[in-house]
Amino acid sequence: MPVTELNHYFVRANDLERSRRFYCEVLGFEEMPRPNFPFPGYWLGVNGKIQVHMGPHGIPNSELYYLGTTPRSATDNTGIVDHIAFLATEPESFAKRFDAIGLAARKRYFPEFQLFQMFVRDPDGLTVELNFHGITDEPAWGAGSENYAQMPRVAESAK
């Protein structure tokens, strides 16, 4: 019985509406129908599939609803989760959108796998990775990106 795909991840948002706008307006997610949970929030997704569930930080009884964080949990980083990654299309459109709104995007290119990546931070500091496959050459809109092939390697004994 294997795991087949990521269903969603939960964001405990410092400002629920600001986070919803980021995911919808910047990353292109859509609001999805959400059950009447006993706390406010959103289900966001693409192509009819939920990807992100979010609720507000600092609500009463949060220990009943949020199983991975506590009222004392950090509100400005990702804890033990380093980043969340999505497959995406139309990388040039993302690059232009990020530039237009002044959103810093760390760009990486992995020529061996024809993979281009953009890393951005959501309003609460969670790093979101967008993966674009089939990029055969470093594009003009990605000029100056980090190249995995040129990065220093960690020695085997350092693992």
C-alpha positions as CSV (number, residue, x, y, z in Angstrom):
1,M,0.0,0.0,0.0
2,P,2.3,2.9,-1.2
3,V,1.8,6.6,-0.8
4,T,0.6,7.9,-4.1
5,E,0.8,11.7,-4.0
6,L,0.8,14.7,-1.7
7,N,-2.8,15.6,-0.7
8,H,-2.1,19.0,0.9
9,Y,-0.1,20.9,3.5
10,F,-1.4,23.1,6.2
11,V,-0.3,26.7,6.7
12,R,-0.9,28.4,10.1
13,A,-1.1,31.9,8.8
14,N,-0.3,35.0,10.8
15,D,-2.7,37.0,8.5
16,L,-5.1,34.7,6.8
17,E,-6.3,37.0,4.1
18,R,-2.8,38.1,3.2
19,S,-1.7,34.5,2.9
20,R,-4.8,33.6,0.8
21,R,-4.0,36.5,-1.6
22,F,-0.4,35.4,-1.9
23,Y,-1.3,31.8,-2.8
24,C,-4.1,32.9,-5.2
25,E,-2.9,36.1,-6.8
26,V,0.9,35.3,-6.9
27,L,1.0,31.6,-7.3
28,G,-2.3,31.1,-9.1
29,F,-4.2,28.8,-6.7
30,E,-8.0,28.8,-6.7
31,E,-10.2,28.7,-3.7
32,M,-11.8,25.3,-3.3
33,P,-15.0,24.3,-1.5
34,R,-14.1,23.7,2.2
35,P,-16.1,21.8,4.8
36,N,-17.5,23.8,7.7
37,F,-14.6,23.2,10.0
38,P,-14.9,24.8,13.5
39,F,-12.2,27.4,12.6
40,P,-11.9,29.8,9.7
41,G,-9.6,29.1,6.8
42,Y,-9.3,28.1,3.1
43,W,-8.7,25.2,0.9
44,L,-6.6,26.2,-2.1
45,G,-5.8,24.1,-5.1
46,V,-5.3,23.6,-8.8
47,N,-7.2,21.5,-11.4
48,G,-9.8,20.5,-8.8
49,K,-7.2,19.2,-6.3
50,I,-6.6,20.7,-2.9
51,Q,-2.9,21.6,-2.3
52,V,-2.9,24.0,0.6
53,H,-5.1,24.2,3.7
54,M,-4.7,27.3,5.8
55,G,-6.1,28.6,9.0
56,P,-5.3,31.6,11.2
57,H,-2.7,31.6,14.0
58,G,-3.7,32.7,17.5
59,I,-7.2,31.4,17.6
60,P,-8.9,29.9,20.7
61,N,-8.7,26.1,21.0
62,S,-6.1,25.8,18.3
63,E,-4.6,22.8,20.0
64,L,-7.8,20.9,19.0
65,Y,-7.5,21.9,15.3
66,Y,-3.7,22.2,14.6
67,L,-1.9,18.9,15.3
68,G,1.5,19.9,14.1
69,T,2.0,23.2,15.8
70,T,1.2,24.7,19.2
71,P,0.2,28.3,20.3
72,R,4.0,28.7,21.2
73,S,5.2,27.5,17.8
74,A,7.3,29.9,15.7
75,T,5.3,32.3,13.6
76,D,8.1,33.3,11.1
77,N,9.7,30.1,9.8
78,T,9.0,26.6,8.7
79,G,10.3,24.6,11.7
80,I,11.6,21.3,10.6
81,V,10.1,21.6,7.1
82,D,12.6,23.2,4.8
83,H,10.3,23.9,1.8
84,I,7.2,22.7,-0.1
85,A,7.6,22.0,-3.8
86,F,5.1,22.1,-6.7
87,L,5.3,21.2,-10.4
88,A,4.5,24.3,-12.5
89,T,4.2,25.5,-16.0
90,E,4.8,28.8,-17.8
91,P,8.0,29.8,-15.9
92,E,8.4,33.1,-17.8
93,S,5.0,34.2,-16.6
94,F,6.0,33.5,-13.0
95,A,9.3,35.3,-13.4
96,K,7.5,38.4,-14.8
97,R,4.9,38.3,-12.1
98,F,7.4,38.1,-9.3
99,D,9.5,40.9,-10.8
100,A,6.3,43.1,-11.2
101,I,5.4,42.8,-7.6
102,G,8.9,42.9,-6.2
103,L,8.9,39.3,-4.9
104,A,12.4,38.0,-4.5
105,A,12.8,34.7,-6.3
106,R,15.9,32.5,-5.9
107,K,16.4,30.8,-9.3
108,R,18.3,27.6,-9.9
109,Y,19.0,25.6,-13.0
110,F,19.9,21.9,-13.1
111,P,21.0,21.3,-16.8
112,E,21.6,17.6,-16.3
113,F,17.9,17.1,-15.6
114,Q,16.5,20.0,-17.7
115,L,15.0,21.4,-14.5
116,F,14.6,25.1,-13.6
117,Q,13.4,26.1,-10.1
118,M,12.2,29.2,-8.5
119,F,12.1,29.6,-4.7
120,V,9.9,32.2,-3.1
121,R,8.7,32.8,0.5
122,D,5.1,33.1,1.4
123,P,4.0,35.9,3.8
124,D,4.8,33.8,6.9
125,G,8.3,32.7,5.7
126,L,7.5,29.3,4.3
127,T,9.7,28.6,1.2
128,V,7.7,27.5,-1.8
129,E,9.6,25.8,-4.6
130,L,8.3,25.8,-8.2
131,N,9.7,23.2,-10.5
132,F,9.7,23.6,-14.3
133,H,10.7,20.5,-16.3
134,G,11.9,20.5,-19.9
135,I,14.1,23.6,-19.8
136,T,17.0,22.7,-22.1
137,D,19.0,26.0,-21.8
138,E,19.2,28.7,-19.2
139,P,16.5,31.1,-20.3
140,A,17.0,34.9,-20.6
141,W,14.5,35.5,-17.8
142,G,16.5,33.2,-15.6
143,A,19.9,34.7,-16.3
144,G,22.3,34.6,-13.4
145,S,20.5,31.7,-11.8
146,E,22.4,29.3,-9.6
147,N,23.6,26.2,-11.5
148,Y,23.6,22.9,-9.5
149,A,26.4,21.6,-11.7
150,Q,28.7,24.3,-10.4
151,M,27.9,24.1,-6.7
152,P,30.4,22.7,-4.2
153,R,29.8,19.1,-3.4
154,V,29.5,17.8,0.2
155,A,32.0,15.1,0.9
156,E,30.5,11.6,1.5
157,S,31.9,11.5,5.0
158,A,29.9,14.7,5.9
159,K,26.6,12.9,5.6
